[in-house]
């Protein structure tokens, strides 16, 4: 089990990264903001008594000088854990000082996090308090919206879906609106979009739909494991190179991953705001 002290220390890790990145919000320099967040997060992780292995990071060792996949972090003392990081989720929105840029970190017992490659993932997520399996990645958009409305005991018109504002989602957006439900489009930051489903009374978001980064999908799944909710994801490979890379990491491009497949066991999740949200 991961102890309470570690929970507090993980919070300080994302706080350090967020503070560093926040100093560059609105400056228009995506790389600079990301770099200072990575530097700060790695420095803070180095102080924690864990035997940490980065399973989701800034890229492969030849692509990222720090917090790369396979990097060891922590003092080497303490529990063996897998770590997923996104030191600056929403680099562009930070550079433009738009809402919902985050510094994000998830820690799980060794083997508890899906080693997701840097590719797209189709996702569906809802918050807690709903019947298990109320929505399904393989069901139609219309069926999912109607099933969710029925489970909540509200008219379809009171359901709002959060979707990334991308051309690839045109048909999905049209399908949601065709049911009578509403769509809230976001420019980036789908980890925040998934988290919003956990408190629809405050956020007005009932369901998250659409494709986004697979690493972000695992981080979002870790958040829902801690807060409550349901999520499914499926990797979307665009070519044989991505498929082979996924298979080498132990991922299955055909599988419909449940939330437990993506984040299991004792999980700690921390997100600190870099911009308002």
C-alpha positions as CSV (number, residue, x, y, z in Angstrom):
1,X,0.0,0.0,0.0
2,X,1.1,3.5,-0.7
3,X,1.2,5.7,2.4
4,X,-0.3,9.0,3.4
5,X,3.1,10.7,3.4
6,X,3.6,9.8,-0.2
7,X,0.2,11.4,-1.1
8,X,1.4,14.7,0.4
9,X,4.7,14.5,-1.4
10,X,3.1,13.8,-4.8
11,X,1.0,16.9,-4.3
12,X,4.2,18.9,-3.9
13,X,5.6,17.5,-7.1
14,X,2.7,18.8,-9.3
15,X,2.7,22.1,-7.4
16,X,6.3,22.6,-8.2
17,X,5.8,21.9,-11.9
18,X,2.7,24.1,-12.0
19,X,4.3,27.1,-10.3
20,X,7.3,26.9,-12.7
21,X,5.0,26.7,-15.8
22,X,2.6,29.4,-14.6
23,X,5.4,32.0,-14.7
24,X,5.4,31.6,-18.5
25,X,1.7,31.5,-19.1
26,X,0.5,33.8,-21.8
27,X,4.1,34.2,-23.2
28,X,3.4,32.2,-26.3
29,X,6.4,29.9,-25.9
30,X,5.1,26.4,-25.7
31,X,8.5,24.7,-25.4
32,X,9.8,26.9,-22.7
33,X,6.8,26.4,-20.5
34,X,7.0,22.6,-20.9
35,X,10.7,22.6,-20.3
36,X,10.5,24.4,-17.0
37,X,7.6,22.2,-15.9
38,X,9.6,19.0,-16.7
39,X,12.7,20.4,-14.9
40,X,10.7,21.2,-11.7
41,X,8.8,17.9,-11.7
42,X,11.9,15.8,-12.1
43,X,13.7,17.8,-9.3
44,X,10.8,17.2,-6.9
45,X,10.5,13.5,-7.8
46,X,14.2,13.1,-7.0
47,X,13.5,13.9,-3.4
48,X,10.8,11.3,-2.8
49,X,11.6,7.9,-1.2
50,X,10.4,5.7,-4.0
51,X,11.8,3.3,-6.5
52,X,10.0,5.0,-9.3
53,X,9.9,3.9,-13.0
54,X,8.4,6.3,-15.6
55,X,6.0,4.3,-17.8
56,X,4.3,7.3,-19.3
57,X,6.5,10.3,-19.8
58,X,7.8,12.9,-22.3
59,X,8.8,10.3,-24.9
60,X,11.5,7.8,-25.5
61,X,15.0,8.3,-24.1
62,X,16.2,9.6,-27.5
63,X,13.3,12.1,-27.7
64,X,13.3,13.4,-24.1
65,X,16.3,14.3,-22.0
66,X,14.3,14.0,-18.8
67,X,11.2,12.1,-17.5
68,X,11.5,9.8,-20.5
69,X,9.8,6.4,-20.6
70,X,12.0,3.9,-18.6
71,X,13.7,6.6,-16.5
72,X,14.3,5.8,-12.9
73,X,13.2,8.5,-10.4
74,X,13.1,8.9,-6.7
75,X,15.8,8.1,-4.1
76,X,15.6,4.4,-4.9
77,X,14.4,3.7,-1.4
78,X,10.8,3.0,-0.6
79,X,8.0,1.3,-2.6
80,X,8.5,0.2,-6.2
81,X,6.0,2.2,-8.2
82,X,5.0,3.0,-11.8
83,X,4.8,6.7,-12.7
84,X,2.8,8.5,-15.4
85,X,3.6,12.2,-15.8
86,X,2.4,15.1,-17.9
87,X,4.3,18.0,-16.4
88,X,2.3,20.5,-18.5
89,X,-1.0,19.1,-19.9
90,X,-2.1,21.8,-22.3
91,X,1.1,23.4,-23.4
92,X,-0.7,25.5,-26.0
93,X,-3.4,26.7,-23.6
94,X,-0.7,27.6,-21.1
95,X,1.2,29.6,-23.8
96,X,-2.1,31.4,-24.6
97,X,-3.1,31.8,-20.9
98,X,-6.4,29.9,-21.6
99,X,-8.2,27.8,-19.0
100,X,-7.4,24.2,-17.8
101,X,-3.7,23.8,-18.2
102,X,-2.5,21.3,-15.6
103,X,0.6,19.7,-14.1
104,X,-0.4,16.0,-13.7
105,X,1.1,13.0,-12.1
106,X,-0.2,9.5,-11.3
107,X,1.6,6.8,-9.2
108,X,0.6,3.2,-8.8
109,X,2.1,0.1,-7.4
110,X,4.4,-1.6,-9.9
111,X,2.4,-2.9,-12.8
112,X,-0.6,-0.8,-12.0
113,X,-0.5,1.5,-15.0
114,X,-1.0,0.7,-18.7
115,X,2.1,1.4,-20.7
116,X,0.3,3.4,-23.3
117,X,2.2,4.5,-26.4
118,X,2.1,8.0,-27.7
119,X,-0.8,7.6,-30.1
120,X,-4.5,8.3,-30.1
121,X,-7.1,6.6,-27.9
122,X,-10.8,6.6,-28.3
123,X,-12.4,7.3,-24.9
124,X,-15.7,7.4,-23.1
125,X,-16.0,8.4,-19.4
126,X,-18.8,9.1,-16.9
127,X,-18.7,10.0,-13.2
128,X,-19.6,8.0,-10.1
129,X,-23.0,6.9,-8.8
130,X,-24.2,5.3,-12.1
131,X,-25.0,1.6,-12.9
132,X,-22.0,-0.3,-14.0
133,X,-21.8,-0.5,-17.8
134,X,-24.3,2.3,-18.3
135,X,-22.2,3.5,-21.3
136,X,-20.0,1.5,-23.6
137,X,-17.3,2.4,-26.2
138,X,-18.8,-0.1,-28.7
139,X,-22.4,1.3,-28.4
140,X,-23.6,4.0,-30.7
141,X,-23.4,7.7,-29.6
142,X,-27.1,7.9,-29.5
143,X,-27.5,4.8,-27.4
144,X,-25.0,6.0,-24.9
145,X,-26.6,9.4,-24.5
146,X,-30.1,7.9,-24.1
147,X,-28.8,5.3,-21.6
148,X,-27.1,7.9,-19.6
149,X,-30.1,10.2,-19.5
150,X,-32.3,7.2,-18.4
151,X,-29.8,6.3,-15.6
152,X,-29.7,9.9,-14.4
153,X,-33.5,10.2,-14.6
154,X,-33.4,13.3,-16.7
155,X,-34.5,14.3,-20.2
156,X,-31.8,13.9,-22.9
157,X,-31.9,17.7,-23.3
158,X,-30.3,18.0,-19.9
159,X,-27.2,15.9,-20.8
160,X,-24.0,17.7,-21.8
161,X,-21.0,15.9,-23.4
162,X,-17.5,17.3,-23.4
163,X,-15.6,16.8,-26.6
164,X,-12.2,18.1,-27.9
165,X,-12.8,20.6,-30.7
166,X,-11.2,18.8,-33.6
167,X,-12.3,18.2,-37.2
168,X,-12.1,14.5,-36.6
169,X,-15.0,14.8,-34.1
170,X,-17.5,16.4,-36.6
171,X,-19.6,13.3,-36.9
172,X,-19.5,12.6,-33.2
173,X,-20.6,16.2,-32.3
174,X,-23.4,16.0,-34.8
175,X,-24.6,12.7,-33.4
176,X,-24.7,14.0,-29.8
177,X,-26.6,17.1,-30.9
178,X,-28.9,15.0,-32.9
179,X,-30.2,13.4,-29.7
180,X,-31.0,16.8,-28.3
181,X,-28.1,16.7,-25.9
182,X,-25.6,19.6,-25.6
183,X,-21.9,19.6,-26.5
184,X,-19.2,21.6,-24.7
185,X,-16.2,21.9,-26.9
186,X,-12.7,22.3,-25.4
187,X,-9.6,23.4,-27.3
188,X,-7.3,21.0,-25.4
189,X,-6.8,19.4,-22.0
190,X,-8.9,16.2,-22.1
191,X,-7.7,15.1,-18.7
192,X,-9.6,18.0,-17.2
193,X,-12.5,17.1,-19.5
194,X,-12.7,13.6,-18.1
195,X,-12.4,14.8,-14.5
196,X,-15.3,17.2,-15.0
197,X,-17.6,14.2,-15.4
198,X,-17.2,13.4,-11.7
199,X,-19.0,16.6,-10.5
200,X,-21.7,17.4,-13.1
201,X,-23.6,19.7,-10.7
202,X,-20.6,22.0,-10.7
203,X,-19.2,21.5,-14.2
204,X,-22.4,20.7,-16.2
205,X,-20.5,17.9,-17.9
206,X,-22.1,14.4,-17.8
207,X,-20.0,12.5,-20.2
208,X,-16.7,12.7,-22.0
209,X,-16.5,11.4,-25.6
210,X,-13.9,11.3,-28.4
211,X,-10.3,10.5,-29.2
212,X,-7.2,12.1,-27.6
213,X,-3.8,11.1,-26.5
214,X,-3.5,7.6,-25.0
215,X,-1.0,8.7,-22.3
216,X,-3.6,11.3,-21.2
217,X,-6.2,8.6,-21.2
218,X,-4.2,6.5,-18.6
219,X,-3.8,9.6,-16.5
220,X,-7.5,10.4,-16.7
221,X,-8.3,6.8,-15.7
222,X,-6.0,7.1,-12.7
223,X,-8.0,10.2,-11.6
224,X,-11.3,8.4,-12.0
225,X,-10.0,5.4,-10.0
226,X,-9.4,7.9,-7.1
227,X,-12.5,10.0,-7.5
228,X,-15.0,7.5,-8.8
229,X,-16.4,6.9,-12.3
230,X,-16.3,4.6,-15.3
231,X,-14.1,4.8,-18.4
232,X,-13.2,2.8,-21.4
233,X,-10.5,3.3,-24.1
234,X,-9.2,1.7,-27.2
235,X,-5.9,2.6,-28.9
236,X,-6.2,4.0,-32.4
237,X,-3.2,3.3,-34.6
238,X,-2.8,5.1,-37.8
239,X,-0.1,3.0,-39.4
240,X,1.9,-0.3,-38.9
241,X,4.7,1.6,-37.2
242,X,2.4,2.7,-34.4
243,X,0.8,-0.8,-34.1
244,X,4.3,-2.4,-33.8
245,X,5.4,0.2,-31.2
246,X,2.3,-0.4,-29.2
247,X,2.8,-4.2,-29.3
248,X,6.4,-3.8,-28.2
249,X,5.2,-1.8,-25.1
250,X,2.8,-4.7,-24.3
251,X,-0.4,-2.8,-25.5
252,X,-3.1,-4.4,-27.6
253,X,-4.5,-2.1,-30.3
254,X,-7.6,-4.3,-30.6
255,X,-8.6,-4.4,-26.9
256,X,-11.3,-2.3,-25.3
257,X,-9.5,-1.2,-22.1
258,X,-11.6,-0.8,-18.9
259,X,-10.6,1.7,-16.2
260,X,-9.1,-1.2,-14.2
261,X,-7.0,-2.2,-17.2
262,X,-5.6,1.3,-17.4
263,X,-5.1,2.0,-13.7
264,X,-5.4,-0.6,-10.9
265,X,-4.3,-1.3,-7.4
266,X,-3.3,1.5,-5.0
267,X,-3.3,4.7,-7.1
268,X,-2.3,8.3,-6.2
269,X,-3.3,11.0,-8.6
270,X,-2.4,14.7,-8.4
271,X,-3.2,17.6,-10.7
272,X,-2.4,21.3,-10.0
273,X,-3.7,24.1,-12.1
274,X,-1.3,26.1,-14.1
275,X,-4.0,28.4,-15.5
276,X,-7.5,29.0,-14.1
277,X,-10.1,26.3,-14.7
